[in-house]
């Protein structure tokens, strides 16, 4: 047996605190001690190591989860901003589409109305032109007949006057072939010219005078011969009266023609201007309609894309939230299972230490031997190990333990059990203290991490809410400035419209005055010209009596007519220019008013939408401020709790890591001391076995 035990000595390197025994080499004893380890101690070591591994894995998992939680928070915040921005874009695009649709509807109605107006004005102008053409044709025909009647009457009067001056009787004058032919022509033209029927009857009665028995051939004319049988005026008076009426009818016809022509030209100008203005407005409305349809189509495309992206963002946010929630639940379950595992390991360790102490001593303890068989140096390594560990760690309890072990060695018959008990008790105490410190450290780490995360969350929420509030307030300020500018522009447009209206009214009043003056002037000049032209016209059949000393002032009359013709031309030109200027001014005024109306409608709509947006933003600002105040209160509570944690966990004279390192060193030293004792016990058993088989 001894040879078998000692053949393995070459593979063993004894600890420095072991010394050789006089009876046999310690190498053989050490080999036996190295191969016969205490299983209870081994289990306790394994439990301790496993607990440390579980705690370390938990700390590593905590760090990994904290990193993942930060990712979830950042991703959620980013998605919320994107979703909010997407919704704002959807609202803005929807408002743009609705506004464009309303404008399109207005423009469609306007185009339909303008088209109807243009068509109606075209029809009115065409009808007025046809009527005017017929009136002018009737005037030309009637005027031609009146002119012929006037010329015929003038010739008849001239022939009768010449015949009577020669001494011919009325019957002879009327019987003149030339006069007969003239009277027949006069009857035809008076019928064509639609002269008074009573005058025609009187004329016919006079023409029958040649058959009256009262008149004899060659008899000198008597006064009664110049009168009709019914006592009416002479034939010359009748012809003169018919001439005056014919000339009066022609003058009335000329005036009616001029008035009708003026009214037609005025109506034509008005309708032409209105048609041109409506066509211009129609062209602008069609261009505006095309532009609004393009805006609507573009906005609808953008809306579809934005809604699709918004849906994807919401789906992505939901999936990320579900994934983060799932990971959070898994982490929570993992932490609970880890805590349960640590609790199970601690419970098992406690039970083993409390329940297996006696069995361990019986199975693996040192056998009772006499004091003389053991030298004092058997426990020197134990004392050295405890003293060295106490000095290194600076622990007074270990130093006190060394003193107690030394006292036990000196005054106890069986010091092994006493020493082992002291060391085991100290190990239990240190492990319990280490466990408490570890639990406290884990509590501090977990609570500090959670509170720090809450603090960061609250600070992030406050920062996010503050950013939203600042952005909204900036937008409100910008919108209010824009609304104020729009209202100022609307006021300017209203003032401009009022000023333009006053100017237009003044211009129109001045035009009406000028038009009346020019029209009256043209009419007066034309009437004067007619009178003068008729009087001074060459070839007139009316001649002054031979006894008269008066003669026509043809030269002076011609000069006056020339001047009046210049005046008529000037008045007509000025009237035309005034009408053209009035039409142009009215067209520009209507165009400016229509443009200002469209601009005012656009600006009013813009101010309305911006005011609504201001209301929504101010409501959101109030809600965000209320939320920020609530989050601030929560942050204050978290900061207060963190301050208490810092006082409890951080404000220590010795950091936990240093305490942990020192505690592990103390436990390691005490375990080494126990191993030394166990090595001594095993060595003793080996010696006894050798002696037994010798």
ChimeraX attribute file (.defattr): number of C-alpha atoms within 10 A of each C-alpha:
attribute: neighborCount
match mode: 1-to-1
recipient: residues
	/A:1	10
	/A:2	14
	/A:3	9
	/A:4	9
	/A:5	16
	/A:6	17
	/A:7	12
	/A:8	13
	/A:9	18
	/A:10	10
	/A:11	9
	/A:12	12
	/A:13	10
	/A:14	16
	/A:15	10
	/A:16	7
	/A:17	14
	/A:18	18
	/A:19	15
	/A:20	11
	/A:21	12
	/A:22	7
	/A:23	7
	/A:24	10
	/A:25	13
	/A:26	18
	/A:27	23
	/A:28	22
	/A:29	25
	/A:30	24
	/A:31	24
	/A:32	21
	/A:33	22
	/A:34	16
	/A:35	9
	/A:36	13
	/A:37	15
	/A:38	18
	/A:39	11
	/A:40	16
	/A:41	16
	/A:42	11
	/A:43	13
	/A:44	17
	/A:45	14
	/A:46	13
	/A:47	18
	/A:48	16
	/A:49	12
	/A:50	15
	/A:51	19
	/A:52	13
	/A:53	12
	/A:54	17
	/A:55	18
	/A:56	12
	/A:57	13
	/A:58	17
	/A:59	15
	/A:60	12
	/A:61	15
	/A:62	17
	/A:63	13
	/A:64	11
	/A:65	15
	/A:66	15
	/A:67	12
	/A:68	15
	/A:69	17
	/A:70	14
	/A:71	13
	/A:72	18
	/A:73	17
	/A:74	13
	/A:75	16
	/A:76	18
	/A:77	16
	/A:78	13
	/A:79	19
	/A:80	15
	/A:81	14
	/A:82	17
	/A:83	19
	/A:84	13
	/A:85	14
	/A:86	21
	/A:87	15
	/A:88	12
	/A:89	17
	/A:90	20
	/A:91	13
	/A:92	16
	/A:93	21
	/A:94	16
	/A:95	14
	/A:96	17
	/A:97	21
	/A:98	13
	/A:99	18
	/A:100	21
	/A:101	17
	/A:102	13
	/A:103	18
	/A:104	21
	/A:105	13
	/A:106	14
	/A:107	21
	/A:108	15
	/A:109	13
	/A:110	16
	/A:111	21
	/A:112	13
	/A:113	14
	/A:114	20
	/A:115	16
	/A:116	13
	/A:117	16
	/A:118	21
	/A:119	13
	/A:120	14
	/A:121	19
	/A:122	16
	/A:123	12
	/A:124	15
	/A:125	20
	/A:126	13
	/A:127	12
	/A:128	16
	/A:129	16
	/A:130	12
	/A:131	13
	/A:132	18
	/A:133	13
	/A:134	12
	/A:135	14
	/A:136	16
	/A:137	12
	/A:138	13
	/A:139	17
	/A:140	15
	/A:141	12
	/A:142	18
	/A:143	18
	/A:144	15
	/A:145	20
	/A:146	25
	/A:147	16
	/A:148	19
	/A:149	27
	/A:150	23
	/A:151	18
	/A:152	20
	/A:153	26
	/A:154	18
	/A:155	19
	/A:156	24
	/A:157	21
	/A:158	16
	/A:159	19
	/A:160	21
	/A:161	15
	/A:162	13
	/A:163	17
	/A:164	14
	/A:165	10
	/A:166	10
	/A:167	12
	/A:168	17
	/A:169	23
	/A:170	24
	/A:171	22
	/A:172	19
	/A:173	21
	/A:174	23
	/A:175	15
	/A:176	15
	/A:177	11
	/A:178	13
	/A:179	20
	/A:180	15
	/A:181	12
	/A:182	18
	/A:183	20
	/A:184	11
	/A:185	17
	/A:186	23
	/A:187	17
	/A:188	13
	/A:189	21
	/A:190	23
	/A:191	15
	/A:192	16
	/A:193	22
	/A:194	16
	/A:195	18
	/A:196	13
	/A:197	11
	/A:198	9
	/A:199	15
	/A:200	19
	/A:201	11
	/A:202	17
	/A:203	19
	/A:204	13
	/A:205	14
	/A:206	20
	/A:207	18
	/A:208	12
	/A:209	19
	/A:210	17
	/A:211	10
	/A:212	10
	/A:213	7
	/A:214	9
	/A:215	18
	/A:216	13
	/A:217	10
	/A:218	10
	/A:219	9
	/A:220	13
	/A:221	18
	/A:222	11
	/A:223	8
	/A:224	11
	/A:225	16
	/A:226	19
	/A:227	18
	/A:228	18
	/A:229	13
	/A:230	8
	/A:231	9
	/A:232	12
	/A:233	15
	/A:234	16
	/A:235	20
	/A:236	16
	/A:237	14
	/A:238	18
	/A:239	20
	/A:240	16
	/A:241	15
	/A:242	22
	/A:243	21
	/A:244	14
	/A:245	15
	/A:246	25
	/A:247	16
	/A:248	13
	/A:249	18
	/A:250	21
	/A:251	16
	/A:252	12
	/A:253	17
	/A:254	16
	/A:255	15
	/A:256	13
	/A:257	18
	/A:258	15
	/A:259	14
	/A:260	15
	/A:261	16
	/A:262	13
	/A:263	13
	/A:264	17
	/A:265	15
	/A:266	14
	/A:267	16
	/A:268	18
	/A:269	16
	/A:270	16
	/A:271	18
	/A:272	17
	/A:273	17
	/A:274	19
	/A:275	22
	/A:276	14
	/A:277	19
	/A:278	22
	/A:279	17
	/A:280	14
	/A:281	19
	/A:282	21
	/A:283	13
	/A:284	15
	/A:285	20
	/A:286	17
	/A:287	13
	/A:288	15
	/A:289	21
	/A:290	14
	/A:291	14
	/A:292	21
	/A:293	17
	/A:294	13
	/A:295	16
	/A:296	21
	/A:297	14
	/A:298	14
	/A:299	20
	/A:300	16
	/A:301	13
	/A:302	15
	/A:303	20
	/A:304	14
	/A:305	13
	/A:306	18
	/A:307	16
	/A:308	13
	/A:309	15
	/A:310	21
	/A:311	14
	/A:312	13
	/A:313	17
	/A:314	17
	/A:315	12
	/A:316	15
	/A:317	21
	/A:318	14
	/A:319	12
	/A:320	17
	/A:321	16
	/A:322	12
	/A:323	13
	/A:324	18
	/A:325	14
	/A:326	12
	/A:327	15
	/A:328	15
	/A:329	12
	/A:330	12
	/A:331	15
	/A:332	12
	/A:333	12
	/A:334	14
	/A:335	15
	/A:336	12
	/A:337	12
	/A:338	17
	/A:339	15
	/A:340	12
	/A:341	16
	/A:342	18
	/A:343	13
	/A:344	14
	/A:345	18
	/A:346	17
	/A:347	12
	/A:348	14
	/A:349	18
	/A:350	14
	/A:351	11
	/A:352	15
	/A:353	18
	/A:354	11
	/A:355	10
	/A:356	12
	/A:357	13
	/A:358	12
	/A:359	11
	/A:360	15
	/A:361	13
	/A:362	11
	/A:363	10
	/A:364	18
	/A:365	20
	/A:366	20
	/A:367	16
	/A:368	9
	/A:369	11
	/A:370	9
	/A:371	10
	/A:372	7
	/A:373	7
	/A:374	11
	/A:375	10
	/A:376	10
	/A:377	12
	/A:378	17
	/A:379	23
	/A:380	15
	/A:381	20
	/A:382	26
	/A:383	22
	/A:384	14
	/A:385	20
	/A:386	25
	/A:387	20
	/A:388	17
	/A:389	23
	/A:390	22
	/A:391	12
	/A:392	13
	/A:393	19
	/A:394	13
	/A:395	15
	/A:396	11
	/A:397	12
	/A:398	22
	/A:399	19
	/A:400	14
	/A:401	19
	/A:402	24
	/A:403	15
	/A:404	17
	/A:405	23
	/A:406	17
	/A:407	13
	/A:408	18
	/A:409	18
	/A:410	11
	/A:411	9
	/A:412	12
	/A:413	14
	/A:414	16
	/A:415	17
	/A:416	22
	/A:417	16
	/A:418	16
	/A:419	26
	/A:420	19
	/A:421	15
	/A:422	17
	/A:423	24
	/A:424	18
	/A:425	13
	/A:426	18
	/A:427	19
	/A:428	17
	/A:429	13
	/A:430	18
	/A:431	18
	/A:432	14
	/A:433	13
	/A:434	17
	/A:435	14
	/A:436	12
	/A:437	16
	/A:438	17
	/A:439	12
	/A:440	15
	/A:441	17
	/A:442	15
	/A:443	14
	/A:444	17
	/A:445	16
	/A:446	14
	/A:447	15
	/A:448	19
	/A:449	16
	/A:450	15
	/A:451	19
	/A:452	15
	/A:453	16
	/A:454	16
	/A:455	20
	/A:456	14
	/A:457	16
	/A:458	21
	/A:459	16
	/A:460	15
	/A:461	18
	/A:462	21
	/A:463	13
	/A:464	16
	/A:465	21
	/A:466	16
	/A:467	12
	/A:468	17
	/A:469	21
	/A:470	13
	/A:471	14
	/A:472	19
	/A:473	17
	/A:474	12
	/A:475	16
	/A:476	21
	/A:477	13
	/A:478	14
	/A:479	18
	/A:480	16
	/A:481	12
	/A:482	16
	/A:483	21
	/A:484	13
	/A:485	14
	/A:486	19
	/A:487	16
	/A:488	12
	/A:489	15
	/A:490	19
	/A:491	13
	/A:492	12
	/A:493	17
	/A:494	15
	/A:495	12
	/A:496	15
	/A:497	17
	/A:498	12
	/A:499	12
	/A:500	15
	/A:501	15
	/A:502	12
	/A:503	13
	/A:504	17
	/A:505	13
	/A:506	12
	/A:507	16
	/A:508	17
	/A:509	12
	/A:510	14
	/A:511	17
	/A:512	15
	/A:513	12
	/A:514	16
	/A:515	20
	/A:516	13
	/A:517	14
	/A:518	21
	/A:519	18
	/A:520	13
	/A:521	18
	/A:522	22
	/A:523	18
	/A:524	14
	/A:525	20
	/A:526	18
	/A:527	15
	/A:528	14
	/A:529	19
	/A:530	15
	/A:531	14
	/A:532	16
	/A:533	14
	/A:534	11
	/A:535	14
	/A:536	17
	/A:537	12
	/A:538	9
	/A:539	7
	/A:540	13
	/A:541	14
	/A:542	12
	/A:543	10
	/A:544	11
	/A:545	8
	/A:546	7
	/A:547	6
	/A:548	7
	/A:549	7
	/A:550	9
	/A:551	8
	/A:552	10
	/A:553	9
	/A:554	14
	/A:555	10
	/A:556	10
	/A:557	15
	/A:558	15
	/A:559	11
	/A:560	14
	/A:561	20
	/A:562	13
	/A:563	13
	/A:564	18
	/A:565	16
	/A:566	13
	/A:567	16
	/A:568	20
	/A:569	14
	/A:570	15
	/A:571	21
	/A:572	17
	/A:573	14
	/A:574	16
	/A:575	21
	/A:576	15
	/A:577	12
	/A:578	18
	/A:579	19
	/A:580	14
	/A:581	14
	/A:582	19
	/A:583	18
	/A:584	13
	/A:585	15
	/A:586	19
	/A:587	17
	/A:588	13
	/A:589	17
	/A:590	16
	/A:591	16
	/A:592	15
	/A:593	17
	/A:594	13
	/A:595	14
	/A:596	17
	/A:597	15
	/A:598	12
	/A:599	15
	/A:600	19
	/A:601	14
	/A:602	15
	/A:603	18
	/A:604	16
	/A:605	14
	/A:606	16
	/A:607	21
	/A:608	13
	/A:609	17
	/A:610	18
	/A:611	17
	/A:612	12
	/A:613	16
	/A:614	21
	/A:615	13
	/A:616	13
	/A:617	18
	/A:618	17
	/A:619	12
	/A:620	16
	/A:621	21
	/A:622	12
	/A:623	14
	/A:624	19
	/A:625	17
	/A:626	13
	/A:627	15
	/A:628	21
	/A:629	14
	/A:630	14
	/A:631	18
	/A:632	16
	/A:633	13
	/A:634	15
	/A:635	21
	/A:636	14
	/A:637	14
	/A:638	19
	/A:639	16
	/A:640	12
	/A:641	15
	/A:642	20
	/A:643	14
	/A:644	12
	/A:645	18
	/A:646	14
	/A:647	11
	/A:648	12
	/A:649	18
	/A:650	15
	/A:651	10
	/A:652	10
	/A:653	6
	/A:654	9
	/A:655	11
	/A:656	16
	/A:657	11
	/A:658	10
	/A:659	14
	/A:660	16
	/A:661	12
	/A:662	17
	/A:663	19
	/A:664	16
	/A:665	16
	/A:666	25
	/A:667	21
	/A:668	14
	/A:669	23
	/A:670	23
	/A:671	19
	/A:672	16
	/A:673	24
	/A:674	21
	/A:675	18
	/A:676	22
	/A:677	22
	/A:678	22
	/A:679	23
	/A:680	22
	/A:681	20
	/A:682	26
	/A:683	22
	/A:684	19
	/A:685	19
	/A:686	20
	/A:687	17
	/A:688	13
	/A:689	13
	/A:690	14
	/A:691	10
	/A:692	8
	/A:693	8
	/A:694	8
